[in-house]
């Protein structure tokens, strides 16, 4: 499954989350799982927030961990949300950055627990699971992390890099496209004979892969040419899997393609290429 990613395809820097508290096992941990104590604030047009909303839905947490869905367009000049500003200011003295989503907040203290997506996903799966599915089985945690890394570096980053402005020489596209197709091929092989990425039941690996496929088919495709998109499409098991999951209410509930595209256009620094018209999945089919 391993895909070697050239160093130039790695992010230049990784943003440090503003808040990174964790949910512990019991009251001695400070923050511990209690019904109705916490709230999630997400903007599902952000793929990171979409992964949190999807995990929340798979675990069936509506009755115990409320979810606030923010508008797809931030309402402050710095790209944040006015509704989140009191939480940020209560959590950090003289906080001056954007009040951005996602946020896991603590209703007892009126402060933010975490804005760090990987930690929030793990804590949802491990601390708030209740009677929900085991999305992070102990024996599969390394595999889930490997899939998350594959999606981030070898699909999202490689697809973004392949379409960035300035790659006018055909040879410049070679490395990112090679990484992208190797990653898609790895996922295709996994899904040819099994319903989910790691076996017969969904895990956080499926959250990572499905949200990544949504990005690839609705955002990155605008920056890949027709030949590249034809090769992306040549993974029938992968796209059948994407379509099958899109028909499930837990996956479709917070998916807003128009909002994803509006967010992308607002931040876009690439160029639209000939492959833009190719759509691989009807993401609204199950809604």
C-alpha positions in Angstrom: 0.0 0.0 0.0 2.9 2.3 0.6 3.4 5.1 -2.0 6.6 7.0 -2.1 5.9 10.7 -2.2 8.6 13.1 -3.5 9.6 15.7 -1.0 8.4 18.5 -3.2 4.9 17.1 -3.0 4.8 17.4 0.8 3.2 20.5 2.3 5.7 23.3 2.9 4.4 23.7 6.4 1.8 22.3 8.7 -0.5 24.8 10.5 -0.4 24.4 14.2 -3.9 24.0 15.6 -4.9 26.9 18.0 -6.4 24.5 20.5 -5.5 20.8 21.0 -7.3 19.5 24.1 -8.3 15.8 24.3 -11.2 13.9 25.7 -9.9 11.5 28.4 -11.3 8.3 29.8 -12.7 9.6 33.1 -13.3 12.6 35.4 -9.6 12.7 36.3 -8.9 13.7 32.7 -10.5 17.1 33.0 -12.4 16.7 29.7 -14.3 13.5 29.6 -17.2 12.2 27.6 -20.6 13.3 29.1 -23.8 13.5 27.1 -24.8 17.0 26.2 -21.6 18.6 27.6 -19.9 19.2 24.3 -20.8 20.6 20.9 -19.3 20.3 17.5 -19.3 23.4 15.2 -18.6 22.5 11.5 -18.7 24.0 8.1 -19.2 20.9 5.8 -18.0 22.8 2.8 -14.6 22.4 4.4 -13.5 18.7 3.7 -12.0 18.5 7.2 -15.3 19.5 8.8 -17.1 17.1 6.4 -15.0 14.2 7.8 -16.1 15.2 11.4 -19.8 15.5 10.4 -19.6 12.2 8.7 -18.0 10.5 11.7 -20.6 12.1 14.0 -23.4 10.7 11.8 -21.9 7.2 11.6 -21.7 7.0 15.4 -25.3 8.3 15.7 -24.4 11.1 18.1 -27.2 13.5 17.4 -28.8 12.9 20.8 -25.7 13.1 22.9 -23.2 15.5 21.1 -25.0 18.3 19.3 -23.7 19.4 16.0 -23.9 23.0 14.8 -23.7 23.4 11.0 -22.3 26.7 10.0 -23.0 28.5 6.7 -20.7 27.5 3.8 -19.4 31.1 3.6 -17.6 32.5 6.6 -19.1 35.8 7.7 -16.1 37.7 9.0 -13.3 39.4 6.9 -10.6 37.1 8.2 -12.4 34.0 7.0 -13.9 33.1 10.4 -17.4 33.0 12.0 -18.9 35.6 14.2 -20.8 32.9 16.1 -17.5 31.3 17.1 -15.8 34.5 18.2 -17.0 34.3 21.8 -15.6 30.8 22.2 -12.2 31.8 20.8 -12.0 34.9 23.0 -13.0 33.0 26.1 -10.4 30.3 25.4 -7.4 32.5 24.6 -6.6 35.9 26.1 -6.6 38.6 23.4 -7.1 36.1 20.7 -6.8 37.9 17.3 -6.9 35.2 14.7 -9.9 33.9 12.7 -12.7 32.2 14.6 -12.6 29.2 12.2 -14.3 25.8 12.1 -14.1 23.1 13.1 -14.5 23.5 16.9 -15.2 21.1 19.7 -16.5 23.2 22.5 -17.2 22.5 26.2 -20.6 23.8 27.3 -19.6 23.6 31.0 -16.8 26.0 30.7 -17.8 27.9 27.5 -14.4 27.3 26.1 -12.8 25.4 23.2 -11.5 21.9 23.7 -10.0 21.3 20.3 -9.7 22.6 16.7 -7.4 19.7 15.7 -9.2 17.5 13.2 -7.3 14.2 13.7 -7.7 14.4 17.5 -11.4 15.2 17.2 -11.9 12.3 14.9 -10.1 9.9 17.3 -11.9 11.2 20.3 -15.3 10.8 18.6 -14.4 7.2 17.7 -12.9 6.3 21.1 -14.7 8.4 23.7 -18.2 9.1 22.3 -18.8 5.9 20.5 -21.5 4.5 22.8 -23.4 1.8 20.9 -22.1 3.0 17.5 -19.7 1.1 15.3 -16.1 0.7 16.2 -14.5 3.1 13.7 -11.1 2.8 15.2 -10.5 -0.8 16.2 -7.3 -1.2 18.1 -5.8 -3.7 15.8 -6.4 -1.4 12.8 -5.2 2.0 14.1 -1.9 1.9 12.3 -3.7 1.0 9.1 -6.2 3.8 9.6 -3.3 6.3 10.1 -1.6 5.0 6.9 -4.7 5.4 4.9 -5.2 9.0 6.2 -1.6 9.8 5.2 -2.1 8.2 1.8 -5.2 10.4 1.2 -3.6 13.6 2.4 -0.2 13.3 0.6 -0.7 10.9 -2.3 -4.1 11.9 -3.5 -5.1 15.4 -2.3 -1.6 17.0 -2.4 -0.5 15.1 -5.5 -3.7 16.1 -7.4 -3.4 19.7 -6.2 0.3 19.9 -7.2 -0.5 18.4 -10.7 -2.8 21.2 -11.4 -1.0 24.1 -9.9 -0.3 27.2 -12.1 3.2 27.0 -13.5 3.5 23.4 -14.4 3.5 24.1 -18.1 6.1 21.6 -18.9 4.5 18.1 -19.4 7.4 16.5 -17.5 6.6 18.6 -14.4 3.3 16.8 -14.1 5.0 13.4 -14.1 5.8 13.0 -10.4 2.5 14.2 -8.9 0.5 12.2 -11.4 2.6 9.1 -10.8 2.0 9.4 -7.1 -1.7 10.0 -7.6 -2.3 7.0 -9.8 -0.2 4.7 -7.6 -2.4 5.8 -4.6 -5.7 5.3 -6.5 -4.4 1.9 -7.7 -3.6 0.9 -4.2 -7.2 1.8 -3.1 -8.7 0.1 -6.1 -7.0 -3.2 -5.2 -8.2 -2.9 -1.6 -11.8 -2.4 -2.7 -12.0 -5.0 -5.5 -12.9 -7.8 -3.1 -14.1 -6.1 0.1 -16.9 -3.6 0.8 -14.8 -1.2 2.9 -11.2 -0.1 2.8 -10.1 -2.3 5.7 -12.5 -5.1 5.5 -16.2 -5.9 6.1 -17.1 -3.0 8.3 -16.6 0.8 8.0 -13.7 2.5 9.9 -12.2 6.0 10.0 -10.3 4.9 6.9 -13.5 5.0 5.0 -14.2 8.5 6.2 -10.8 9.6 4.9 -11.1 7.9 1.6 -14.7 8.9 0.9 -14.1 12.6 1.7 -10.9 12.4 -0.4 -12.9 11.0 -3.4 -15.4 13.8 -3.0 -12.6 16.3 -3.2 -11.0 14.6 -6.2 -14.3 14.4 -8.2 -15.7 17.8 -7.3 -12.6 20.0 -6.8 -9.4 18.6 -8.1 -10.9 17.5 -11.4 -11.2 21.1 -12.5 -7.4 21.2 -12.6 -6.6 17.9 -14.3 -6.7 17.6 -18.0 -9.0 15.1 -19.8 -6.3 12.4 -20.2 -5.6 12.5 -16.5 -9.2 12.4 -15.6 -9.7 9.4 -17.9 -7.0 7.6 -15.9 -8.7 8.6 -12.6 -12.0 7.2 -13.9 -10.3 3.8 -14.7 -10.8 2.5 -11.2 -14.2 0.9 -11.3 -14.2 -0.6 -7.8 -13.2 2.7 -6.2 -15.9 4.8 -7.8 -18.5 2.1 -7.3 -17.6 2.2 -3.6 -17.9 6.0 -3.6 -21.3 5.8 -5.2 -22.5 3.1 -2.8 -21.5 5.1 0.3 -23.0 8.3 -1.2 -26.4 6.5 -1.1 -26.2 6.0 2.6 -27.8 8.8 4.7 -24.9 9.1 7.0 -22.6 10.0 4.1 -25.0 12.1 2.1 -26.6 14.1 5.0 -24.0 17.0 5.1 -22.7 16.8 1.6 -23.3 20.0 -0.3 -21.5 20.0 -3.6 -22.4 23.6 -4.5 -20.9 24.8 -1.2 -17.7 22.7 -1.7 -17.3 24.3 -5.1 -17.9 27.9 -3.8 -15.3 27.3 -1.1 -12.9 26.0 -3.7 -13.4 28.9 -6.1 -12.8 31.4 -3.2 -9.4 29.8 -2.4 -8.5 28.6 -5.9 -5.0 29.3 -7.1 -4.8 26.8 -9.9 -6.3 26.7 -13.4 -9.2 24.9 -14.9 -8.3 22.4 -17.5 -10.0 20.3 -20.2 -10.9 17.5 -17.7 -13.3 19.8 -15.9 -16.4 18.3 -17.5 -15.8 14.7 -16.4 -17.9 13.8 -13.4 -17.4 10.3 -12.0 -20.2 10.0 -9.4 -23.6 11.5 -9.0 -23.2 12.5 -5.3 -26.8 13.5 -4.9 -28.2 10.1 -6.0 -28.9 8.8 -2.5 -30.4 12.0 -1.2 
